[in-house]
Amino acid sequence: MSYCEQILERFNSALEHDKVRFAPPWMVSWAYQNKRDRRGLKYSAENPQDFYSFDGPQDLVRWFNFQADSAKPDYFPEDVMAPLVELSRTCDERILRQHGLAFDTGKYSEHVARYNAQDFLLQNFYPVPSRYAIQQVLDFGAGYGRQANLWLQKRPDVAYVGMDAIPLSYCLQHLYYSSLSRPLTDYVISPSGFAIEGAGLYHLPTWRTDLLATSSFDLVICIQVLQELSPRLLEQMLAVFQRVLKPGGALYIRDHEHWGAGHHRNVARMLSRLGFVLEFKPHVQDRRDVHGIPRLWRKPDPEVQASQKPGRRHRLLGLYQDFLASLRVR
Ligand SMILES: C[S@@+](CC[C@H](N)C(=O)[O-])C[C@H]1O[C@@H](n2cnc3c(N)ncnc32)[C@H](O)[C@@H]1O
């Protein structure tokens, strides 16, 4: 049995073992792809075909093609983008070589590397006080694992956790993470010994969010994921993010906000109800200025909230002055 076949088998046996206690069917399916299947829609032959199987390293090239299907416009300074694009490309070319694969360099740089650079830039570009510095990252619905490329090169001191439940994505992530020359702790390899302890690369299926400690993450990443989940899983995961983020931690979402791929829930309203506050959302047009609108939501730190609340005297004087102003308008 090849190494890749073994990974798929490990994934399937972890799922079989956990399914009654942790993994109901709605948690381990991809609502959007299921909808496409029901409608008989197919991607072209060079893209992934079946998300519930794994063919081995060549699926990485299929996933690169998948990403190259859409333009990745942006308006970010080229002198900031170029070094990140280069870093991403060098790393992935090494990984492709390692697995005896090749991919068009121009196409890679324009689509995959540029996309990686955009997200890394946006996740890090908003300055934060040092107590909110990013030490632990959760990448939910990690695709082939692309976010780990720049994060681990630029910030080798972080604990980086990839999470997914779809066999093709999970196995590709395992392959990609194992190629990043960093120690990898993967739940499906050793389910009973899984623990997140210090810097490194960790990999966990969606159904084991119980292994993520409360208030332990500084950043949760959800790129082109939330809109593709079922309403039930969406609700479940937003509550998990609220639990596992530290006060002051950030939730980075980037997608086609009101696409309706898997549900028609209003994610912004759900996040507000959970107490998140929107810190950053650029005034740009989806698919024209950027591919997917980036947003940064923050789980408020009660100390900061208390410090920003106006005092009673200030509030009353404000109300009084507003009242006087309204009389003047009439
Ligand atoms: C369009 S891809 C985006 C991948 C990645 N975030 C990126 O930006 O390249 C959607 C991702 O959501 C994941 N996903 C779908 N259903 C999921 C589920 N039930 N639990 C976790 N991840 C899921 C897929 O496996 C895939 O990795």
The ligand as an ORCA input file, in Angstrom:
! r2SCAN-3c Opt
* xyz 0 1
  C     -13.039     26.353     -1.594
  S     -12.060     25.419     -0.500
  C     -11.071     26.683      0.253
  C      -9.797     26.134      0.759
  C      -8.848     27.074      1.467
  N      -9.426     27.742      2.597
  C      -8.224     28.056      0.533
  O      -8.466     29.244      0.675
  O      -7.480     27.626     -0.343
  C     -13.193     24.954      0.779
  C     -12.568     24.161      1.904
  O     -13.602     23.913      2.869
  C     -13.425     22.588      3.320
  N     -14.651     22.041      3.899
  C     -15.796     21.694      3.281
  N     -16.634     21.100      4.161
  C     -15.992     21.059      5.347
  C     -16.322     20.533      6.627
  N     -17.453     19.881      6.841
  N     -15.403     20.668      7.642
  C     -14.229     21.307      7.389
  N     -13.862     21.800      6.198
  C     -14.733     21.672      5.191
  C     -12.995     21.840      2.067
  O     -12.459     20.589      2.337
  C     -11.985     22.813      1.510
  O     -10.757     22.619      2.128
*
